[in-house]
């Protein structure tokens, strides 16, 4: 009898132990998942707090020697560069990465992908004598809004910011733009990229004149973080160019997320960042490199751009479209 009682108690304790272990394991997984979600926001908060020092350090890293300085450097359109960047210093990959990139801990990038001469030497110009739209703007995450967005009014969200970018590109620079306002994250943000992929491919197939695709987003940061700068006397949301590398440190090359255009897109984000640094210091955060694909395989010249965060106002986000449109024009019109 005592043996039976002992056996029953032993089995009962084992079951409790297994259940507790399972619960703890699940709890740990949930904590890790939450930590992963917060990690990106923490990086943005840290970056924001360090931005003033980074700008000073970055300028020191890329400014030319005193003997090579010019009083002012003008572009072909007559607008003045704020700084002249010393490309020789950026041939040092460590300097280049520190100055221009934020590499997510999930991925890594080899030095041969960050050859500054190749990045700047890539021809990213588009053909302009075509019938139909040359630029496609869309939003994988259409529901992203700002601190003063009005519920139910898409014109006060990232879609409204896309409208303003399209307007500037058309009216000020003469590009033909298609702004697609499809909603792929309503009640299903986790599958937004897969939901959007087939439709974006279809649009590009229906409009073969499209040569540049812009997926316009709004970032998410910790409350209290402000991604804002001053451009021409206006409070302006900082923007961030983003690249997916289809490579993670744990897996390596991700075979089911192939993207044959990674090199072109690295050149695209770098040239955008470079021009922004020359003409609008402080406008951009560092280029963010992450491990997955983010539908950047749909077109060779594809950009993913984060405009401010939920703590920015709509006006600040719209103000960022003025310099962004100028930078886009400088890169794709040569």
Residue pairs with C-beta under 8 A, 6 or more apart in sequence:
38 222
39 105
40 104
40 220
41 220
41 221
41 222
41 225
42 222
43 102
44 219
44 221
44 222
44 225
44 227
44 285
44 309
45 221
45 222
45 224
45 225
47 54
47 102
47 285
47 286
48 221
48 225
48 226
48 227
51 238
51 282
51 285
54 286
55 281
55 282
57 98
57 99
58 98
58 99
58 277
59 83
59 281
61 89
61 95
61 98
61 99
62 83
62 85
62 86
62 89
62 90
62 99
62 277
63 69
63 83
63 84
63 85
63 86
64 84
64 85
64 86
65 86
68 84
68 86
69 84
70 84
72 80
72 81
73 80
73 81
73 84
74 80
74 81
75 81
75 279
75 330
79 279
79 326
81 278
81 279
82 278
82 279
82 280
82 281
83 277
83 278
83 281
84 278
85 274
85 277
85 278
87 116
87 117
87 120
89 95
90 96
90 99
90 100
90 116
91 116
91 117
93 111
93 114
96 114
96 116
97 103
97 114
99 286
100 270
100 273
100 274
100 277
100 286
100 287
101 109
101 114
101 286
101 287
101 288
101 289
102 285
102 286
102 287
102 288
102 289
103 109
103 289
104 288
104 289
104 290
104 291
105 249
106 248
106 249
106 250
106 290
106 291
107 245
107 247
107 248
107 249
107 289
107 290
107 291
108 247
108 249
109 245
109 247
109 289
113 262
113 263
113 266
114 266
116 270
118 267
119 266
119 267
119 270
119 271
120 267
120 270
120 271
120 274
122 263
122 264
122 267
122 268
122 271
123 334
124 264
124 267
124 268
124 271
124 301
124 331
124 332
125 332
125 333
125 334
126 134
126 211
126 212
126 301
126 332
126 333
127 134
127 211
128 134
128 175
128 333
130 176
130 209
131 209
132 176
132 207
132 208
132 209
132 210
133 176
133 177
133 178
133 207
133 209
133 210
134 175
134 176
134 177
134 209
134 210
134 211
134 212
135 166
135 169
135 175
135 176
135 177
135 178
135 210
135 211
135 212
135 213
135 214
136 177
136 178
136 180
136 200
136 203
136 204
136 207
136 210
136 212
136 213
136 214
136 299
137 162
137 165
137 166
137 177
137 178
137 179
137 180
137 214
137 216
138 162
138 179
138 180
138 181
138 182
138 196
138 200
138 203
138 213
138 214
138 215
138 216
139 158
139 159
139 162
139 181
139 182
139 215
139 216
139 217
140 184
140 185
140 192
140 193
140 196
140 215
140 217
140 294
140 295
141 158
141 184
141 185
141 189
141 192
141 217
141 218
142 154
142 157
142 158
142 159
142 181
142 182
142 183
142 184
142 185
142 186
143 157
143 183
143 185
143 186
143 189
144 157
144 158
144 217
144 218
144 220
144 310
145 156
145 157
145 158
145 218
145 310
146 156
146 157
146 218
146 308
146 310
146 312
146 313
146 314
146 316
146 317
147 310
147 311
147 312
147 313
148 156
148 313
148 314
149 156
149 157
149 314
150 156
154 160
154 181
155 163
156 314
157 218
158 216
158 217
158 218
158 307
158 317
159 181
160 314
160 318
161 216
161 218
161 307
161 314
161 317
161 318
161 320
161 321
162 179
162 181
162 216
163 179
164 318
164 321
165 214
165 216
165 321
165 324
165 325
166 177
166 179
168 321
168 322
168 325
169 175
169 177
169 325
169 328
169 329
170 176
170 177
172 325
173 325
173 328
173 329
173 333
175 329
176 209
178 203
178 207
178 210
180 199
180 200
180 203
182 196
182 199
184 192
184 193
184 195
184 196
184 199
185 192
185 195
188 195
193 294
193 295
196 295
197 295
197 298
200 213
200 295
200 298
201 298
203 210
204 210
204 213
204 298
204 299
210 299
211 299
211 301
211 332
212 299
212 301
212 302
212 303
212 328
212 332
213 298
213 299
213 301
213 302
213 303
214 302
214 303
214 304
214 305
215 294
215 295
215 296
215 302
215 303
215 304
215 305
216 305
216 307
217 242
217 304
217 305
217 306
217 307
218 306
218 307
218 308
218 309
218 310
218 312
218 317
219 227
219 240
219 306
219 307
219 308
219 309
219 310
220 309
220 310
221 227
221 309
221 310
221 311
223 311
224 311
225 309
225 311
226 311
226 312
227 237
227 238
227 285
227 308
227 309
227 311
227 312
228 235
228 236
228 237
228 238
228 308
228 312
228 316
229 235
229 236
229 238
229 282
229 283
230 236
230 282
231 280
231 282
231 283
231 319
231 320
231 322
231 323
232 322
234 319
235 313
235 315
235 316
235 319
236 283
236 316
236 319
236 320
236 323
237 307
237 308
237 309
237 312
237 316
237 317
237 319
237 320
238 282
238 283
238 284
238 285
238 308
238 320
239 276
239 283
239 284
239 285
239 305
239 306
239 307
239 308
239 320
239 324
240 284
240 285
240 286
240 287
240 288
240 305
240 306
241 269
241 272
241 273
241 284
241 287
241 288
241 303
241 304
241 305
242 269
242 287
242 288
242 289
242 290
242 294
242 304
242 305
242 306
243 262
243 265
243 266
243 269
243 287
243 288
243 289
243 290
243 296
243 304
244 259
244 262
244 290
244 291
244 292
244 293
244 294
244 296
244 304
245 262
245 289
245 290
245 291
246 253
246 254
246 257
246 258
246 259
246 262
246 291
246 292
246 293
247 253
247 254
247 291
248 254
248 291
248 292
249 291
254 291
254 292
254 293
257 292
257 293
257 297
258 293
258 297
259 265
259 293
259 296
259 297
260 297
261 296
261 297
261 299
261 300
261 301
261 302
262 296
264 300
264 301
265 296
265 300
265 301
265 302
265 303
268 301
268 302
268 303
268 331
269 287
269 303
270 287
271 331
272 284
272 303
272 327
272 328
272 331
273 284
273 286
273 287
275 327
275 330
275 331
276 283
276 284
276 323
276 327
277 284
279 323
279 326
279 327
279 330
280 323
280 327
283 320
283 323
283 324
288 306
294 304
295 302
296 302
296 304
301 332
305 324
307 317
307 320
307 321
307 324
308 316
308 317
308 320
